[in-house]
Amino acid sequence: MQRGRTYNHAKVQEFWQFRWNEEDVYELDDPEDPRYVLGMFPYTSGNLHMGHVRNYAITDAYARFKRMQGEDVLHPMGWDAFGLPAENAAYERATDPRSWTDSCITQMREEMETMGFGYDWSREVTTCEPDYYRWNQFFFREFYDEGLVDYRGAEVNWCPDCQTVLADAQVVDPPEDVDVHDHAEGVCWRCETPVTTRELDQWFFTITDYADELLDGLDDLEQWPDSVTEMQRNWIGKREGARVAFSVEGYGDVEVFTTRLDTICGATYLAVGPGHDLAKTLAAEDDAVADYLDEHDPESMTGVETDLTATNPVTGAEIPVSVAAYVLDDVGTGAVMGVPGHNERDHAFATAMGLPVRKVVEPRGDGTVEVDVETEPYTGAGRLVDSEEYSGLSTAEAHTQLLEDLDSAAVDTQYRLRDWLISRQRYWGTPIPVVHCEDCGPVLVPEADLPVELPEFVQSRGNPLDAATEWKETTCPDCGEPAERETDTMDTFVDSSWYFLRFLSPDLDDAPYDVDLANDTLPVDVYVGGKEHAVLHLLYIRFFARALSDVGLLDHQEPVERLINQGTVLHGGEKMSKKKGNAIAPHEYGAETTRLFVLSAAHPNRDFDWAAKDVGEAYDLQQRIYGLVYDFADGEPTTDRDGPAEQYLERELDRTVAAATEDYERFRIHQAIGEVRGLAQLLGQYRAYDVPDRETYRHGLNVLLRLIAPVAPYLAEECWNMLRAEGLVVQADWPTVESDLEAYDRERTLVTTVRDDVRDICETAGIDDPERIELVVAPEWKYNAYEIARQQSGDSIVSAIMGVESMRERGEQAESYAKSLEGRGHGLEPILSRATETAELQRASWLLDDEFDAEVVVHEAEAADDQLASKAEPGKPAIQIS
């Protein structure tokens, strides 16, 4: 292969892809508890975008790193291939969803291979294939038998544009330019159309059965981002409180849920939500209520007063009843006791509607704290006032006493979490394995008849399966009479709730996955994906693991041990998006430059802005590394020497390996690349300083290539080959540390600080061309004094140091130094020993010689002028420049 001195990955990528495939370097045979590294598999949109590249570059770098450390690594890839966008795309292009999806997969796989991602393609899964989705249907049957499936009429979220229902988690906050008035509280997560509601018979997974388990399990997810666990905690929304009944004139009891039963005497109104039975009853006879139900804005603090009154069960007071938009039908009981003096939302509603505000709780203390609840509600704890016989009690005492005294009050726990609505009125999804029989009702399709495959696609508005008459007509498995297939398909989040299990045994015919293998392999060691999936996906996989455990198909209830959320790639301060016209295609700057840049720009969980300058730096790093290896392989002069420069370089190689290894392990990949960048610069400086020692320099290049291999595999492989190193770099051993590096960070800090100090002195003194640089290491007694100071916790540092006879003998000199240490306070950082500091400065002296072209002398205090030596301190040698 003819090479030039400029590196171009496009010229070598096909060759190295061929070699990697020929060697099966990424395939894992019969894994036994491998390191499972997984990126959230992509929806088949047709092109990789920069978010994909960042996600998969992170997992690829870590997988390559672990593989080089000698571990068995499972790093698979597949396709989240069902979903409405494919159906819409097919409709727009007058084709069918499968053809569109297959073409997208082909293109995305080619792009992934071009990017150099090292996947075990032998484990590829595609969720729209019958051999995959048959197991969705199998799980449906298993969950049904376990009592985890429900079929019922419900008011559901409906997207008019997608013509399908949405789960609560798929209704998202609207963009600023979308008006949601007269609609439900949000927009469709896919198309941003304002969502409405409908009453439909639907299939649900009863995820609410696991509310407490899912909540408690969050405490065990120590390697998940706090933001994700908090989002799930809030989504589950457990609230402990009480139910209590208010008697409504002419209607009967209306139960409310409250977390502040202690404030019941401050209730000045009762409000029910638009979906409450009382509101519907009133709408039949009150035009004002009927109009409000039709036209209300769910985001507003509006309401309509009724002619009814309710009786406060404690005070006996008659309070007005309203229908209010802010009372949510699916939260609590759909009714609230309005306590505007001590609840922010109640206060806002009362202010808007002109309802009275009462203070029944005031802060505990000396009585000097006054609260004006007319202006702002007081929501804290305290003691009760104006609360009948409960006045004077603490809020906690009053809550307990009221539960005992009120016959209609009872302890209650409420959740925000709702059952998972899985029915979708679309074609491109898993058919729900049910037939509807007039006599038998809904009947499961027998396991032997799975999979229920999708019929040929028919273009239609709404649900295409309704138009598939021949497919829809069938017989009842129970009675044999004519019946109809269920025409709803499953939410595609069902597909992605267990795909990580199928990767373990993708070709298994008689089970969804090898249970024993799953129990040995799970949890997934590292899972990388966007924070936006905290509820839409991550809550569902946790539910699925628990449900599978309950049906005897899995031992693990938490499927993922470590979660990494990758940040967003911005351009011009905004997320890259085709809609916004600011997207940059991954291939635009070249695959390797792109992946090197997205990994070096920031910590994986941070957002960063695409900048051409920073991309240029990634390109320059490749060229620098390639040039170093190319020139060495081309026969540049070398020698055979083992002097201070070589000793420093060997030690710095070890320090770099130690730092980069820790960075890769902790997913600080941007810092690992920084280590590589520094090492490449140092090797170039060493080569330019003098004719390099061949073995030292070759060893340095060898280490450099192995450290860069996880993030720039084509470059590393091409250079590894030029270096005539053994085998493939992807299969090479990760470099190890050869020396004792307990204090490597302090050694680095010492050299960096000294070089900075020399520059500052030259600049301050106006020395443009120094001839001699003298570095003087402090006397031994100062190191001893420093260690005495470090060990002090309570006593005076000066007293402790001067309490040592050898220090007292030094008189004012020792006392002055002790006072300077005491001035720094306790918690002094560890320092190098005197011998180590001296040796490190001697090894690093060539760097100052190279930079300033000056004679560099390093010696200890005893060999220096007394005045100069007196200025030296541990970790900060005295410096004299002439």
HELIX and SHEET records of a PDB file:
HELIX    1   1 HIS A    9  GLU A   23  1                                  15    
HELIX    2   2 MET A   50  MET A   68  1                                  19    
HELIX    3   3 LEU A   84  GLU A   92  1                                   9    
HELIX    4   4 PRO A   97  THR A  114  1                                  18    
HELIX    5   5 TRP A  121  ARG A  123  5                                   3    
HELIX    6   6 PRO A  130  ASP A  145  1                                  16    
HELIX    7   7 ASP A  168  GLN A  170  5                                   3    
HELIX    8   8 ILE A  207  TYR A  210  5                                   4    
HELIX    9   9 ALA A  211  GLY A  217  1                                   7    
HELIX   10  10 LEU A  218  ASP A  220  5                                   3    
HELIX   11  11 ASP A  226  ILE A  236  1                                  11    
HELIX   12  12 LEU A  261  GLY A  266  5                                   6    
HELIX   13  13 ASP A  277  ALA A  283  1                                   7    
HELIX   14  14 ASP A  287  GLU A  295  1                                   9    
HELIX   15  15 GLU A  344  MET A  353  1                                  10    
HELIX   16  16 GLU A  388  TYR A  390  5                                   3    
HELIX   17  17 THR A  395  ASP A  405  1                                  11    
HELIX   18  18 GLU A  447  ASP A  449  5                                   3    
HELIX   19  19 PRO A  464  ALA A  467  5                                   4    
HELIX   20  20 THR A  469  LYS A  472  1                                   4    
HELIX   21  21 ASP A  495  SER A  497  5                                   3    
HELIX   22  22 TYR A  499  ARG A  502  1                                   4    
HELIX   23  23 VAL A  515  THR A  521  1                                   7    
HELIX   24  24 LYS A  531  HIS A  533  5                                   3    
HELIX   25  25 LEU A  538  ASP A  550  1                                  13    
HELIX   26  26 PRO A  586  TYR A  589  5                                   4    
HELIX   27  27 ALA A  591  SER A  600  1                                  10    
HELIX   28  28 ALA A  612  ALA A  633  1                                  22    
HELIX   29  29 PRO A  644  GLU A  665  1                                  22    
HELIX   30  30 ILE A  669  TYR A  689  1                                  21    
HELIX   31  31 ARG A  694  ILE A  708  1                                  15    
HELIX   32  32 PRO A  713  MET A  722  1                                  10    
HELIX   33  33 VAL A  729  GLN A  731  5                                   3    
HELIX   34  34 TYR A  744  ALA A  765  1                                  22    
HELIX   35  35 GLU A  780  ARG A  790  1                                  11    
HELIX   36  36 ILE A  797  MET A  802  1                                   6    
HELIX   37  37 GLU A  805  ARG A  808  1                                   4    
HELIX   38  38 GLU A  812  GLY A  823  1                                  12    
HELIX   39  39 ARG A  834  PHE A  852  1                                  19    
HELIX   40  40 ALA A  861  ALA A  863  5                                   3    
HELIX   41  41 ASP A  866  ALA A  869  1                                   4    
SHEET    1   A 4 VAL A  73  LEU A  74  0                                        
SHEET    2   A 4 ARG A  35  GLY A  39  1                                        
SHEET    3   A 4 VAL A 524  GLY A 529  1                                        
SHEET    4   A 4 VAL A 560  ASN A 565  1                                        
SHEET    1   B 4 THR A 164  LEU A 166  0                                        
SHEET    2   B 4 VAL A 149  CYS A 159 -1                                        
SHEET    3   B 4 THR A 196  PHE A 205 -1                                        
SHEET    4   B 4 TRP A 420  LEU A 421 -1                                        
SHEET    1   C 2 VAL A 171  VAL A 172  0                                        
SHEET    2   C 2 VAL A 187  CYS A 188 -1                                        
SHEET    1   D 6 GLY A 252  THR A 258  0                                        
SHEET    2   D 6 ARG A 239  VAL A 248 -1                                        
SHEET    3   D 6 GLY A 303  THR A 311 -1                                        
SHEET    4   D 6 GLU A 318  ALA A 324 -1                                        
SHEET    5   D 6 TYR A 269  VAL A 272  1                                        
SHEET    6   D 6 ALA A 335  GLY A 338 -1                                        
SHEET    1   E 3 GLY A 252  THR A 258  0                                        
SHEET    2   E 3 ARG A 239  VAL A 248 -1                                        
SHEET    3   E 3 ALA A 410  GLN A 414 -1                                        
SHEET    1   F 2 VAL A 361  GLU A 362  0                                        
SHEET    2   F 2 ARG A 383  LEU A 384 -1                                        
SHEET    1   G 2 SER A 423  ARG A 424  0                                        
SHEET    2   G 2 THR A 489  MET A 490 -1                                        
SHEET    1   H 4 GLY A 441  LEU A 444  0                                        
SHEET    2   H 4 VAL A 434  CYS A 437 -1                                        
SHEET    3   H 4 PRO A 482  ARG A 485 -1                                        
SHEET    4   H 4 GLU A 473  THR A 475 -1                                        
SHEET    1   I 3 GLU A 574  LYS A 575  0                                        
SHEET    2   I 3 VAL A 569  HIS A 571 -1                                        
SHEET    3   I 3 PHE A 608  ASP A 609  1                                        
SHEET    1   J 3 GLU A 855  GLU A 860  0                                        
SHEET    2   J 3 ARG A 772  VAL A 777  1                                        
SHEET    3   J 3 ALA A 878  ILE A 881 -1                                        
END                                                                             
